[in-house]
Amino acid sequence: QVQLVESGGGLVQPGGSLRLSCAASGTIFSFNIMGWYRQAPGKQRELVATIPIGGSPNYADSVKGRFTISRGSAKNTVYLQMNSLKPEDTAAYYCNAFLTVNSRNYWGQGTQVTVSS
């Protein structure tokens, strides 16, 4: 069974940085697209950033210039470097992976990011 596990969340001061990691297991395939979404309490889950294999990353306007998504050297790993964090970045962050072989999306359980003084 495919599993995605996020790590790296926590409590950080405004202006600080965090690096989120996601490691996927349970498949021999490379996920065609991997990315990060976030969901704040009472709000809809929203795109943060995605990155396809061999392609350019895509960012939400709200994080562009502050966040950087990258795929790791290990198969099916993805990172999100978050700099200049703001209180409005507070949310549960979810790793997402898309596999075209079965047209299926996979989700991690989420990691909480709280930006507060």
C-alpha positions as CSV (number, residue, x, y, z in Angstrom):
1,Q,0.0,0.0,0.0
2,V,1.3,3.4,-0.9
3,Q,2.1,5.6,2.1
4,L,3.2,9.2,2.2
5,V,4.8,10.4,5.5
6,E,5.5,14.1,6.2
7,S,7.8,15.5,8.8
8,G,9.4,18.8,9.7
9,G,6.4,20.8,11.0
10,G,6.4,22.7,14.2
11,L,6.1,26.0,15.9
12,V,8.1,28.8,14.5
13,Q,8.4,32.6,15.0
14,P,7.2,34.9,12.2
15,G,10.0,35.5,9.8
16,G,11.5,32.1,10.6
17,S,12.0,29.0,8.5
18,L,11.0,25.4,8.3
19,R,11.8,22.6,6.0
20,L,9.1,20.0,5.4
21,S,10.0,16.5,4.1
22,C,7.8,13.9,2.5
23,A,8.8,10.3,1.8
24,A,6.6,7.9,-0.1
25,S,6.8,4.2,-0.1
26,G,4.9,1.2,-1.4
27,T,5.3,1.6,-5.1
28,I,8.0,0.8,-7.7
29,F,6.8,3.8,-9.8
30,S,8.0,7.3,-9.6
31,F,5.2,9.7,-8.9
32,N,4.7,11.9,-11.9
33,I,3.8,14.9,-9.8
34,M,4.5,15.6,-6.1
35,G,3.5,18.6,-4.2
36,W,2.3,20.2,-1.0
37,Y,-1.1,21.5,0.0
38,R,-2.3,23.1,3.2
39,Q,-5.5,23.5,5.1
40,A,-6.2,25.9,7.9
41,P,-9.1,25.3,10.3
42,G,-12.4,26.2,8.7
43,K,-10.8,26.7,5.3
44,Q,-10.6,24.6,2.1
45,R,-7.4,22.8,1.3
46,E,-5.3,24.8,-1.1
47,L,-2.4,24.3,-3.3
48,V,1.0,25.4,-2.0
49,A,3.4,24.0,-4.6
50,T,3.8,21.1,-7.0
51,I,6.7,19.8,-9.0
52,P,6.5,17.3,-11.9
53,I,9.3,15.0,-13.0
54,G,11.6,16.9,-15.2
55,G,9.4,20.0,-15.0
56,S,9.2,23.4,-13.4
57,P,7.6,23.9,-10.0
58,N,4.3,25.6,-9.6
59,Y,3.6,27.9,-6.6
60,A,0.6,29.6,-5.1
61,D,0.9,33.3,-5.3
62,S,0.8,33.6,-1.6
63,V,4.0,31.7,-1.2
64,K,5.9,32.5,-4.3
65,G,9.4,33.9,-3.5
66,R,9.3,32.5,0.0
67,F,8.8,28.8,-0.4
68,T,10.8,26.4,-2.6
69,I,9.8,22.9,-3.5
70,S,12.2,20.3,-4.6
71,R,12.4,16.6,-5.3
72,G,15.0,14.6,-3.4
73,S,17.6,12.4,-4.8
74,A,15.9,9.5,-3.2
75,K,12.9,8.1,-5.2
76,N,9.6,9.7,-4.3
77,T,10.8,12.2,-1.9
78,V,9.9,15.9,-1.9
79,Y,10.8,18.9,0.2
80,L,9.3,22.3,1.0
81,Q,11.7,24.9,2.2
82,M,9.6,27.6,3.8
83,N,11.3,31.0,4.6
84,S,10.0,34.3,5.8
85,L,7.0,32.5,7.4
86,K,3.9,34.5,8.3
87,P,1.1,33.8,10.7
88,E,-1.2,33.2,7.8
89,D,1.0,30.3,6.8
90,T,-0.3,28.4,9.8
91,A,-2.0,25.2,8.6
92,A,-1.7,21.5,8.3
93,Y,0.5,20.8,5.4
94,Y,-0.1,17.7,3.3
95,C,2.1,15.9,0.9
96,N,0.5,14.9,-2.3
97,A,1.6,12.5,-5.0
98,F,0.0,11.7,-8.4
99,L,0.6,8.5,-10.3
100,T,-0.5,8.5,-13.9
101,V,-0.4,4.8,-14.3
102,N,-3.6,4.5,-12.3
103,S,-4.6,8.2,-12.4
104,R,-4.6,8.3,-8.6
105,N,-3.8,10.9,-6.0
106,Y,-2.2,9.9,-2.7
107,W,-2.1,12.0,0.5
108,G,0.0,12.0,3.6
109,Q,-1.5,12.4,7.0
110,G,-0.3,16.0,7.4
111,T,2.2,17.9,9.5
112,Q,1.2,21.0,11.5
113,V,2.9,24.3,10.9
114,T,2.2,27.0,13.4
115,V,3.7,30.5,12.9
116,S,3.3,32.6,16.0
117,S,5.2,34.8,18.4
